Amino acid sequence: MEDDFESSDASSMLPIALGLLGIVLGGAGLYFGLTAKQEQRPLIQSFEADNSVAAQMEKQVSTIETRLIELVSQNEEISGTLAQLRAADAQKTAAIKQIAEAVKSNRGEMVQLAESLRQVAGGASAGNASSSSGQDDAASTDDAATASGSTYAIRAGDNFTKIAKSQGISLQALMDANPDLDYNRLRIGQAINLPPAE
């Protein structure tokens, strides 16, 4: 009878021992699970923060790339406009040079025409004078032409100094008679004004 009692005590203790062991193991698992979760929380927060920073950086990079593309486009437009302005400036400069050359050419032609008109008028009055008075009147006509000034046609090798010496006038008086003339660009056949004799 004692054997039956001992075996029933042992058999009834076994489920209690197993239950206690289960409780202990469950408690230990719960403890380790909570501890692991608490240790993971800072890692998860750090990972989420890193993801947020990475997203912000990606957005900033995208914004910078967009602005860079806009600036490149604007730079190309500015370069095109600058090229157009340079071309227009070159055309304007060429047109101004052509106009200046035309003005110089017209001025020279006007001087030659004025000289031709003087010669025609002088020839007519010299013819009338010589028929009525003779050579004395012709000499006085030449003096009048010299007093009012005349023109000179540029020859090969001429310069203002040489012309002034050959005409018996001062260099300054010759320069004053031709204020708009470029003294370094004389052309053969070009008419220049001679001042009246001093």
VOPAGU-2260 file (C-alpha; in pm, 1 decimal, decimal comma):
REM VOPAGU-2260
SITE   aa  ch    i         X         Y         Z
SITE  MET   A    0       0,0       0,0       0,0
SITE  GLU   A    1     287,8     229,1      67,8
SITE  ASP   A    2     418,8     150,6    -282,6
SITE  ASP   A    3      87,6     255,8    -434,8
SITE  PHE   A    4      90,6     579,3    -237,7
SITE  GLU   A    5     446,8     663,9    -337,4
SITE  SER   A    6     380,8     593,3    -703,4
SITE  SER   A    7      67,5     807,2    -700,2
SITE  ASP   A    8     259,9    1092,1    -531,7
SITE  ALA   A    9     536,3    1068,4    -788,0
SITE  SER   A   10     292,1    1061,5   -1074,7
SITE  SER   A   11      96,9    1359,1    -942,3
SITE  MET   A   12     416,8    1560,9    -887,8
SITE  LEU   A   13     535,5    1512,0   -1240,6
SITE  PRO   A   14     269,7    1732,7   -1402,2
SITE  ILE   A   15     328,8    2000,4   -1139,6
SITE  ALA   A   16     701,8    1990,5   -1200,3
SITE  LEU   A   17     645,7    2010,1   -1572,1
SITE  GLY   A   18     403,7    2298,0   -1523,0
SITE  LEU   A   19     653,2    2483,9   -1306,3
SITE  LEU   A   20     927,3    2417,9   -1559,5
SITE  GLY   A   21     701,2    2552,2   -1834,2
SITE  ILE   A   22     625,7    2863,3   -1629,6
SITE  VAL   A   23     995,1    2923,2   -1563,3
SITE  LEU   A   24    1086,1    2871,5   -1928,5
SITE  GLY   A   25     797,2    3095,0   -2043,2
SITE  GLY   A   26     901,8    3366,4   -1800,5
SITE  ALA   A   27    1260,4    3343,6   -1916,5
SITE  GLY   A   28    1146,8    3363,0   -2283,3
SITE  LEU   A   29     925,5    3658,9   -2202,8
SITE  TYR   A   30    1209,3    3833,4   -2024,0
SITE  PHE   A   31    1456,2    3771,8   -2308,8
SITE  GLY   A   32    1194,0    3875,6   -2569,0
SITE  LEU   A   33    1123,3    4205,4   -2392,1
SITE  THR   A   34    1492,9    4271,2   -2342,1
SITE  ALA   A   35    1563,2    4201,6   -2710,7
SITE  LYS   A   36    1275,4    4426,6   -2815,8
SITE  GLN   A   37    1409,3    4712,5   -2601,2
SITE  GLU   A   38    1753,9    4668,9   -2750,2
SITE  GLN   A   39    1610,1    4663,9   -3103,0
SITE  ARG   A   40    1406,3    4982,6   -3055,9
SITE  PRO   A   41    1710,0    5223,1   -3073,7
SITE  LEU   A   42    1838,9    5032,0   -3375,5
SITE  ILE   A   43    1502,0    5058,2   -3549,2
SITE  GLN   A   44    1476,9    5429,6   -3464,1
SITE  SER   A   45    1828,9    5485,8   -3590,6
SITE  PHE   A   46    1749,2    5298,2   -3912,2
SITE  GLU   A   47    1428,8    5500,1   -3961,3
SITE  ALA   A   48    1621,4    5824,1   -3898,7
SITE  ASP   A   49    1886,7    5718,3   -4150,6
SITE  ASN   A   50    1614,2    5641,5   -4404,5
SITE  SER   A   51    1460,4    5985,1   -4343,0
SITE  VAL   A   52    1798,4    6160,9   -4386,3
SITE  ALA   A   53    1866,0    5957,3   -4701,3
SITE  ALA   A   54    1525,3    6056,9   -4841,2
SITE  GLN   A   55    1594,9    6425,2   -4766,9
SITE  MET   A   56    1938,2    6403,6   -4927,3
SITE  GLU   A   57    1791,0    6234,0   -5233,4
SITE  LYS   A   58    1532,1    6512,5   -5260,5
SITE  GLN   A   59    1804,6    6780,5   -5232,4
SITE  VAL   A   60    2017,4    6606,2   -5497,3
SITE  SER   A   61    1714,6    6592,1   -5728,1
SITE  THR   A   62    1649,1    6965,1   -5672,6
SITE  ILE   A   63    2015,5    7048,8   -5743,5
SITE  GLU   A   64    2014,9    6838,7   -6061,6
SITE  THR   A   65    1698,8    7013,9   -6184,6
SITE  ARG   A   66    1850,0    7358,5   -6115,4
SITE  LEU   A   67    2173,5    7257,2   -6287,8
SITE  ILE   A   68    1981,5    7153,4   -6599,7
SITE  GLU   A   69    1799,5    7490,3   -6595,8
SITE  LEU   A   70    2129,3    7679,7   -6562,6
SITE  VAL   A   71    2287,6    7486,1   -6849,5
SITE  SER   A   72    1985,3    7569,5   -7065,9
SITE  GLN   A   73    2004,6    7938,4   -6969,7
SITE  ASN   A   74    2378,4    7942,2   -7039,7
SITE  GLU   A   75    2317,8    7802,5   -7388,9
SITE  GLU   A   76    2054,5    8069,8   -7454,6
SITE  ILE   A   77    2289,6    8344,9   -7332,7
SITE  SER   A   78    2570,8    8210,1   -7552,7
SITE  GLY   A   79    2338,7    8212,7   -7854,5
SITE  THR   A   80    2228,0    8569,3   -7783,4
SITE  LEU   A   81    2589,9    8679,5   -7738,3
SITE  ALA   A   82    2685,1    8523,5   -8072,3
SITE  GLN   A   83    2395,3    8707,0   -8239,8
SITE  LEU   A   84    2502,0    9037,4   -8081,0
SITE  ARG   A   85    2861,1    8986,8   -8196,4
SITE  ALA   A   86    2744,4    8913,4   -8551,2
SITE  ALA   A   87    2518,4    9221,1   -8548,0
SITE  ASP   A   88    2804,5    9434,6   -8411,1
SITE  ALA   A   89    3039,4    9309,9   -8683,3
SITE  GLN   A   90    2777,1    9393,0   -8948,4
SITE  LYS   A   91    2721,9    9737,1   -8795,6
SITE  THR   A   92    3097,2    9805,2   -8792,0
SITE  ALA   A   93    3130,1    9695,4   -9155,0
SITE  ALA   A   94    2834,3    9915,1   -9253,3
SITE  ILE   A   95    2985,1   10215,5   -9072,2
SITE  LYS   A   96    3316,1   10162,2   -9252,2
SITE  GLN   A   97    3136,7   10141,9   -9586,0
SITE  ILE   A   98    2944,7   10460,3   -9511,6
SITE  ALA   A   99    3264,6   10640,4   -9405,8
SITE  GLU   A  100    3439,5   10530,4   -9725,9
SITE  ALA   A  101    3139,6   10643,2   -9932,2
SITE  VAL   A  102    3138,8   10981,6   -9755,7
SITE  LYS   A  103    3513,6   11024,9   -9821,2
SITE  SER   A  104    3470,3   10922,7  -10181,8
SITE  ASN   A  105    3175,6   11159,4  -10227,5
SITE  ARG   A  106    3366,5   11443,5  -10061,7
SITE  GLY   A  107    3660,1   11390,5  -10296,0
SITE  GLU   A  108    3428,6   11381,0  -10595,4
SITE  MET   A  109    3252,3   11696,9  -10475,2
SITE  VAL   A  110    3587,0   11875,4  -10444,2
SITE  GLN   A  111    3683,0   11764,2  -10794,8
SITE  LEU   A  112    3346,2   11879,4  -10931,8
SITE  ALA   A  113    3381,1   12212,7  -10752,6
SITE  GLU   A  114    3730,0   12251,3  -10901,8
SITE  SER   A  115    3596,4   12164,8  -11246,2
SITE  LEU   A  116    3319,1   12420,9  -11199,4
SITE  ARG   A  117    3576,3   12681,3  -11092,1
SITE  GLN   A  118    3787,8   12601,9  -11393,3
SITE  VAL   A  119    3487,2   12629,0  -11624,0
SITE  ALA   A  120    3382,1   12954,6  -11459,5
SITE  GLY   A  121    3742,0   13075,7  -11449,2
SITE  GLY   A  122    3796,1   12978,4  -11813,5
SITE  ALA   A  123    3483,5   13166,3  -11919,6
SITE  SER   A  124    3575,9   13477,4  -11726,5
SITE  ALA   A  125    3941,7   13444,0  -11833,1
SITE  GLY   A  126    3824,8   13419,7  -12196,7
SITE  ASN   A  127    3609,7   13726,8  -12155,5
SITE  ALA   A  128    3884,2   13912,3  -11974,7
SITE  SER   A  129    4154,4   13825,3  -12229,2
SITE  SER   A  130    3934,8   13934,0  -12515,7
SITE  SER   A  131    3879,7   14272,4  -12352,9
SITE  SER   A  132    4191,9   14341,5  -12143,9
SITE  GLY   A  133    4468,3   14098,2  -12241,5
SITE  GLN   A  134    4719,8   13922,7  -12022,2
SITE  ASP   A  135    4704,7   14157,6  -11721,2
SITE  ASP   A  136    4348,3   14050,9  -11647,9
SITE  ALA   A  137    4442,9   13678,8  -11675,7
SITE  ALA   A  138    4715,2   13731,1  -11415,9
SITE  SER   A  139    4469,1   13898,9  -11179,9
SITE  THR   A  140    4227,6   13601,5  -11225,0
SITE  ASP   A  141    4507,7   13361,7  -11121,0
SITE  ASP   A  142    4576,5   13578,1  -10814,7
SITE  ALA   A  143    4206,9   13566,6  -10721,7
SITE  ALA   A  144    4201,7   13185,7  -10750,4
SITE  THR   A  145    4510,8   13163,6  -10530,4
SITE  ALA   A  146    4358,3   13401,6  -10276,0
SITE  SER   A  147    4036,1   13200,8  -10251,1
SITE  GLY   A  148    4223,4   12867,7  -10236,8
SITE  SER   A  149    4220,8   12575,1  -10479,6
SITE  THR   A  150    4266,5   12200,5  -10488,1
SITE  TYR   A  151    4558,9   11970,4  -10544,6
SITE  ALA   A  152    4548,8   11615,3  -10686,2
SITE  ILE   A  153    4760,8   11366,0  -10488,9
SITE  ARG   A  154    5048,0   11209,9  -10683,2
SITE  ALA   A  155    5262,3   10903,6  -10607,9
SITE  GLY   A  156    5496,6   10966,1  -10313,1
SITE  ASP   A  157    5305,8   11273,6  -10187,5
SITE  ASN   A  158    5253,6   11347,8   -9820,1
SITE  PHE   A  159    5133,2   11663,4   -9648,5
SITE  THR   A  160    5479,9   11789,2   -9565,3
SITE  LYS   A  161    5598,6   11750,4   -9925,4
SITE  ILE   A  162    5282,8   11915,8  -10064,1
SITE  ALA   A  163    5312,0   12209,1   -9820,6
SITE  LYS   A  164    5674,8   12270,6   -9926,6
SITE  SER   A  165    5599,3   12241,2  -10297,5
SITE  GLN   A  166    5304,1   12484,2  -10271,2
SITE  GLY   A  167    5488,5   12731,3  -10047,4
SITE  ILE   A  168    5241,5   12705,4   -9759,5
SITE  SER   A  169    5270,5   12600,3   -9396,9
SITE  LEU   A  170    5190,4   12244,6   -9296,9
SITE  GLN   A  171    4943,1   12370,5   -9034,5
SITE  ALA   A  172    4757,4   12581,9   -9293,1
SITE  LEU   A  173    4727,8   12274,9   -9520,4
SITE  MET   A  174    4599,8   12063,7   -9231,1
SITE  ASP   A  175    4348,8   12337,1   -9134,2
SITE  ALA   A  176    4219,0   12345,2   -9493,7
SITE  ASN   A  177    4152,0   11966,6   -9475,7
SITE  PRO   A  178    4020,3   11900,6   -9121,3
SITE  ASP   A  179    3828,5   11581,3   -9204,4
SITE  LEU   A  180    4105,8   11417,0   -9405,1
SITE  ASP   A  181    4306,6   11116,9   -9281,7
SITE  TYR   A  182    4664,2   11228,9   -9356,7
SITE  ASN   A  183    4793,6   10872,2   -9336,6
SITE  ARG   A  184    4558,9   10740,1   -9607,4
SITE  LEU   A  185    4607,5   10961,0   -9909,3
SITE  ARG   A  186    4511,1   10809,6  -10246,0
SITE  ILE   A  187    4664,0   10891,0  -10582,0
SITE  GLY   A  188    4427,6   11125,2  -10767,4
SITE  GLN   A  189    4252,4   11231,3  -10446,4
SITE  ALA   A  190    4178,1   11604,9  -10440,2
SITE  ILE   A  191    4272,4   11803,8  -10131,8
SITE  ASN   A  192    4207,2   12168,6  -10050,5
SITE  LEU   A  193    4492,3   12418,3  -10066,7
SITE  PRO   A  194    4460,5   12721,7   -9841,3
SITE  PRO   A  195    4482,0   13072,3   -9986,3
SITE  ALA   A  196    4838,1   13199,0  -10028,9
SITE  GLU   A  197    4966,3   13372,3   -9716,8
